[in-house]
């Protein structure tokens, strides 16, 4: 009878001691785990697919039409590049501008226009 009473008191004391431990001990274990990475995005804000290179997202330049967009699109069509969103301005507007156009076959056509005179790059 004395043994069971002693075991009961020891068990109760042990449980009380565990409840007095600081709560931060459990948090330290959680913090030690590596942070989870969000799943990579598959589409950009404009709905086009996102490309990755070695796990790094390739930055997209938003489409901006320029003064010579139509001229570059005609030049691209002569070179066999059709489709896509059209020729978008990559550089800042000014006397010298750079345009980029994605073709249906996945190739990229680029042109440089100086005072509205455009040449393929």
Backbone bond lengths (Angstrom), bond angles and torsions (degrees), N, CA, C in turn:
res aa  C-N    CA-C-N  psi(-1)  N-CA   C-N-CA  omega(-1)  CA-C   N-CA-C  phi
1 X - - - 1.438 - - 1.529 110.60 -
2 X 1.345 115.90 -41.59 1.455 119.74 179.72 1.523 110.33 -65.77
3 X 1.356 116.74 -36.40 1.466 120.03 -179.79 1.530 110.60 -64.66
4 X 1.300 118.21 -46.05 1.465 120.69 -178.94 1.530 110.66 -64.68
5 X 1.309 117.21 -34.79 1.463 120.73 177.67 1.524 110.00 -67.68
6 X 1.311 116.91 -41.05 1.470 121.29 178.96 1.533 109.68 -65.58
7 X 1.333 117.96 -44.59 1.462 121.58 178.65 1.534 110.57 -62.47
8 X 1.303 116.57 -39.21 1.455 120.73 179.49 1.526 110.65 -65.41
9 X 1.300 117.62 -42.57 1.463 121.79 178.98 1.530 111.09 -67.08
10 X 1.333 116.74 -39.91 1.468 120.24 178.54 1.535 110.73 -64.60
11 X 1.304 116.45 -43.00 1.472 120.68 179.19 1.515 111.53 -63.06
12 X 1.317 116.21 -43.31 1.457 120.61 178.85 1.522 110.78 -64.33
13 X 1.310 117.20 -41.32 1.465 121.61 179.66 1.527 110.11 -63.84
14 X 1.317 116.77 -40.43 1.461 121.34 179.86 1.525 111.04 -64.39
15 X 1.314 117.58 -42.97 1.461 120.91 178.47 1.529 111.60 -65.24
16 X 1.310 116.88 -39.40 1.464 120.62 177.07 1.523 110.82 -64.30
17 X 1.317 117.20 -39.71 1.459 121.11 -179.96 1.532 110.16 -64.63
18 X 1.322 117.93 -38.29 1.472 121.18 179.37 1.525 111.39 -65.65
19 X 1.316 117.23 -34.45 1.455 119.87 -178.77 1.522 111.51 -72.92
20 X 1.325 118.38 -17.94 1.453 122.08 -179.65 1.532 113.03 -86.89
21 X 1.323 117.60 -10.02 1.463 120.60 179.47 1.532 109.48 -65.15
22 X 1.324 116.92 145.74 1.468 118.34 179.87 1.530 111.30 -64.47
23 X 1.318 114.83 146.47 1.468 120.34 -178.70 1.517 111.33 -71.45
24 X 1.333 119.07 -17.62 1.462 121.64 -177.25 1.530 112.08 -68.84
25 X 1.316 118.84 -15.60 1.463 120.52 179.51 1.531 109.99 -63.44
26 X 1.298 117.55 -40.11 1.461 120.61 178.99 1.523 111.11 -70.13
27 X 1.339 117.30 -34.20 1.456 121.54 179.75 1.520 110.88 -68.60
28 X 1.324 117.10 -34.10 1.461 120.04 179.27 1.516 110.46 -62.15
29 X 1.305 116.67 -36.93 1.461 119.88 177.52 1.521 110.60 -67.10
30 X 1.339 116.80 -39.46 1.463 120.54 179.12 1.515 111.07 -66.70
31 X 1.341 117.82 -39.03 1.452 121.73 -179.38 1.522 111.59 -69.44
32 X 1.304 117.54 -27.87 1.457 120.75 -178.87 1.521 111.75 -70.18
33 X 1.314 117.67 -23.15 1.462 120.85 179.30 1.524 109.02 -69.60
34 X 1.342 118.21 141.84 1.464 119.83 -179.97 1.527 110.95 -66.43
35 X 1.331 116.98 143.76 1.464 119.28 -179.01 1.527 110.81 -67.20
36 X 1.300 115.10 145.04 1.459 119.72 179.65 1.523 109.59 -82.86
37 X 1.325 115.68 140.43 1.452 121.05 178.22 1.522 108.59 -94.18
38 X 1.326 116.74 141.79 1.466 118.21 177.30 1.528 109.90 -69.50
39 X 1.305 115.57 154.72 1.462 120.51 178.66 1.528 108.89 -62.97
40 X 1.335 117.85 140.71 1.468 119.02 -179.63 1.522 111.44 -64.96
41 X 1.326 115.22 144.00 1.459 120.39 178.48 1.521 109.54 -70.89
42 X 1.311 116.53 149.98 1.465 119.93 179.78 1.518 112.03 -108.21
43 X 1.325 117.95 -20.21 1.462 120.53 178.44 1.519 110.19 -132.32
44 X 1.329 114.95 148.45 1.464 121.26 178.07 1.523 109.32 -80.60
45 X 1.322 116.07 177.99 1.455 121.35 -179.39 1.528 112.40 -62.51
46 X 1.348 116.62 -29.15 1.464 119.55 -179.95 1.522 112.76 -88.90
47 X 1.330 118.09 2.85 1.462 122.08 176.25 1.517 114.92 93.86
48 X 1.310 118.26 -4.45 1.459 120.86 179.21 1.524 109.93 -82.01
49 X 1.346 118.45 152.03 1.466 119.71 -179.46 1.528 111.91 -67.03
50 X 1.328 115.83 146.95 1.458 122.35 179.43 1.522 109.08 -94.24
51 X 1.323 116.30 138.87 1.461 121.80 177.75 1.523 109.18 -102.09
52 X 1.336 115.34 146.21 1.460 121.68 177.60 1.522 109.02 -124.24
53 X 1.331 116.65 144.23 1.448 122.83 175.33 1.517 107.39 -128.93
54 X 1.325 117.48 113.49 1.472 123.71 -177.27 1.526 111.22 55.01
55 X 1.323 116.52 39.65 1.455 121.25 176.69 1.516 114.75 81.35
56 X 1.342 117.85 1.18 1.458 121.70 -179.24 1.522 108.35 -107.19
57 X 1.322 115.75 130.78 1.462 120.82 -179.35 1.521 109.93 -68.12
58 X 1.329 116.67 132.89 1.453 121.67 177.76 1.524 107.70 -82.55
59 X 1.327 115.53 125.67 1.457 120.58 -176.35 1.525 110.16 -68.70
60 X 1.319 115.50 135.66 1.458 120.96 178.53 1.519 109.47 -101.90
61 X 1.327 114.53 140.08 1.452 120.62 175.60 1.520 107.19 -93.23
62 X 1.326 118.89 127.90 1.465 119.32 -179.39 1.525 110.75 -63.72
63 X 1.332 115.83 146.96 1.457 121.24 -178.53 1.518 109.90 -71.42
64 X 1.346 114.99 128.63 1.460 121.68 174.93 1.521 107.76 -134.42
65 X 1.299 116.59 124.01 1.467 119.98 175.76 1.523 108.41 -76.11
66 X 1.323 116.00 145.89 1.461 121.09 179.64 1.517 110.41 -122.42
67 X 1.324 115.72 -179.57 1.452 122.17 -178.77 1.529 110.90 -61.46
68 X 1.335 117.31 -37.56 1.466 121.44 -175.31 1.523 113.20 -103.12
69 X 1.325 119.05 19.20 1.467 121.34 -178.22 1.524 111.85 -58.94
70 X 1.322 117.40 -45.26 1.463 120.72 -179.01 1.528 111.09 -64.41
71 X 1.334 117.60 -39.14 1.462 121.70 178.54 1.514 110.73 -63.68
72 X 1.337 117.01 -42.49 1.465 121.18 179.71 1.523 110.49 -66.96
73 X 1.321 117.91 -37.61 1.466 120.84 178.30 1.526 111.01 -63.78
74 X 1.336 117.59 -39.73 1.465 120.98 175.95 1.524 110.95 -65.05
75 X 1.313 116.79 -42.21 1.464 121.97 178.22 1.522 110.38 -62.85
76 X 1.315 117.25 -40.61 1.461 121.89 178.54 1.524 110.92 -65.89
77 X 1.316 116.65 -39.61 1.470 120.78 178.80 1.527 110.83 -63.01
78 X 1.329 117.26 -36.85 1.466 121.49 176.37 1.528 111.26 -64.72
79 X 1.320 117.18 -29.52 1.463 122.76 -179.45 1.530 111.81 -88.68
80 X 1.343 117.91 0.98 1.462 121.72 178.17 1.521 114.58 91.16
81 X 1.303 117.11 16.65 1.473 121.65 179.43 1.522 108.52 -103.76
82 X 1.329 116.14 117.73 1.463 121.04 -178.74 1.522 109.60 -128.52
83 X 1.335 114.79 161.38 1.459 120.80 172.68 1.508 113.93 81.26
84 X 1.312 114.13 -164.51 1.454 120.65 -179.06 1.514 111.93 80.85
85 X 1.302 116.34 -164.31 1.463 123.03 -178.35 1.518 111.65 -84.77
86 X 1.315 118.01 -12.21 1.452 121.97 -175.52 1.511 109.87 106.38
87 X 1.319 115.73 -176.55 1.460 121.23 -177.64 1.524 109.58 -84.96
88 X 1.308 115.62 121.28 1.458 121.17 -179.82 1.510 111.66 -109.52
89 X 1.305 115.81 144.97 1.463 122.57 179.79 1.519 109.43 -75.21
90 X 1.340 116.73 124.97 1.462 121.60 -179.25 1.520 110.45 -98.47
91 X 1.331 116.94 -38.28 1.462 121.24 -178.54 1.528 110.00 -90.72
92 X 1.313 115.73 179.63 1.458 120.81 176.47 1.531 109.17 -74.68
93 X 1.334 118.74 146.75 1.462 120.49 177.49 1.527 110.49 -62.04
94 X 1.311 115.24 142.14 1.462 119.98 -179.75 1.510 110.38 170.04
95 X 1.327 117.09 -162.81 1.462 119.50 -179.22 1.535 112.87 -69.41
96 X 1.317 117.43 -29.52 1.461 122.15 177.34 1.529 107.81 -118.69
97 X 1.339 115.82 121.20 1.471 120.77 -177.50 1.526 109.73 -128.90
98 X 1.320 115.70 150.51 1.462 122.02 176.97 1.522 107.69 -118.13
99 X 1.336 115.54 131.88 1.460 122.41 -178.93 1.522 109.95 -117.95
100 X 1.319 115.32 151.35 1.469 121.87 -179.77 1.517 108.13 -135.10
101 X 1.339 115.33 137.44 1.460 120.21 178.93 1.519 108.30 -139.11
102 X 1.334 117.17 131.59 1.459 122.34 177.50 1.525 108.42 -92.57
103 X 1.326 116.37 128.04 1.466 122.13 -178.33 1.526 110.23 -86.59
104 X 1.340 116.13 165.66 1.467 121.56 178.03 1.525 112.10 -60.44
105 X 1.334 116.49 -35.92 1.466 120.41 -176.65 1.532 112.54 -81.28
106 X 1.341 118.21 3.77 1.457 121.83 176.70 1.514 114.16 96.40
107 X 1.317 117.97 -12.11 1.463 120.40 178.36 1.527 110.07 -73.53
108 X 1.321 115.14 162.54 1.459 121.06 -179.94 1.527 108.37 -116.76
109 X 1.319 116.01 129.34 1.463 121.85 176.90 1.517 107.65 -106.66
110 X 1.335 116.34 129.47 1.460 120.68 179.05 1.520 109.01 -125.39
111 X 1.317 115.11 145.14 1.456 121.01 179.45 1.524 109.46 -139.54
112 X 1.329 113.86 150.99 1.470 121.24 178.19 1.525 106.85 -116.46
113 X 1.317 115.92 127.39 1.460 120.89 -178.69 1.526 109.14 -117.00
114 X 1.328 115.53 126.24 1.457 120.75 177.28 1.526 107.28 -119.99
115 X 1.315 116.27 115.33 1.457 123.41 -176.08 1.528 110.93 51.08
116 X 1.336 115.64 48.11 1.469 126.69 176.76 1.533 113.49 67.14
117 X 1.318 118.02 14.80 1.455 122.54 173.88 1.521 106.94 -105.21
118 X 1.360 116.98 109.58 1.461 122.10 -170.20 1.522 111.88 -104.46
119 X 1.350 114.44 142.20 1.461 122.55 177.20 1.516 107.66 -137.08
120 X 1.340 115.98 144.02 1.469 121.09 177.33 1.531 109.33 -68.46
121 X 1.317 115.45 144.98 1.473 120.24 178.54 1.510 109.66 -96.34
